[in-house]
Amino acid sequence: MSSSTWTWLEKASIQGQPQAQYRLGMMHFQGEGVTRNLPQAYIILKMSAVNGSNDAMDADDEGGAAA
């Protein structure tokens, strides 16, 4: 992943964009482009769900990454 993509995801996440938060949270969960960080993934994925990401809500319902 390019640094510009990472920067964009971080900025969009901070601005409350739920899909950017979901993607960033999953990257932390899977260790994709960053060191795997489950507590950080949990926080970001929960923010994503609160902000309306259906993907994050589905993962939470299924006991997935956001659970």
ZIQUILIN-V299689 format. One record per residue. N is the residue number from 0. RES is the residue in one letter. PHI is phi in radians with two decimals (* if undefined). BURIAL is # if it has 9 or more other C-alpha atoms within 8 Angstrom, else .. Layout:
<<N & RES & PHI & BURIAL> <N & RES & PHI & BURIAL>>
This chain:
<<0 & M & * & .> <1 & S & -1.32 & .> <2 & S & -1.16 & .> <3 & S & -1.21 & .> <4 & T & -1.14 & .> <5 & W & -1.05 & #> <6 & T & -1.07 & .> <7 & W & -1.09 & .> <8 & L & -1.07 & #> <9 & E & -1.09 & #> <10 & K & -1.12 & .> <11 & A & -1.13 & #> <12 & S & -1.12 & #> <13 & I & -1.08 & .> <14 & Q & -1.38 & .> <15 & G & 1.59 & #> <16 & Q & -1.32 & #> <17 & P & -1.09 & #> <18 & Q & -1.26 & .> <19 & A & -1.16 & #> <20 & Q & -1.10 & #> <21 & Y & -1.08 & #> <22 & R & -1.09 & #> <23 & L & -1.12 & #> <24 & G & -1.09 & #> <25 & M & -1.18 & #> <26 & M & -1.12 & #> <27 & H & -1.16 & #> <28 & F & -1.13 & #> <29 & Q & -1.60 & .> <30 & G & 1.26 & #> <31 & E & -1.57 & #> <32 & G & 1.41 & .> <33 & V & -2.48 & .> <34 & T & -1.16 & .> <35 & R & -1.01 & #> <36 & N & -2.48 & #> <37 & L & -1.14 & .> <38 & P & -1.06 & .> <39 & Q & -1.15 & #> <40 & A & -1.04 & #> <41 & Y & -1.02 & #> <42 & I & -1.07 & #> <43 & I & -1.16 & #> <44 & L & -1.18 & #> <45 & K & -1.14 & #> <46 & M & -1.06 & #> <47 & S & -1.07 & #> <48 & A & -1.13 & #> <49 & V & -1.06 & .> <50 & N & -1.47 & #> <51 & G & 1.84 & .> <52 & S & -1.27 & #> <53 & N & -1.11 & .> <54 & D & -1.07 & .> <55 & A & -1.18 & #> <56 & M & -1.14 & #> <57 & D & -1.12 & .> <58 & A & -1.09 & #> <59 & D & -1.17 & #> <60 & D & -1.10 & .> <61 & E & -1.55 & .> <62 & G & 1.31 & .> <63 & G & -1.44 & .> <64 & A & -1.02 & #> <65 & A & -1.50 & #> <66 & A & -1.37 & #>>
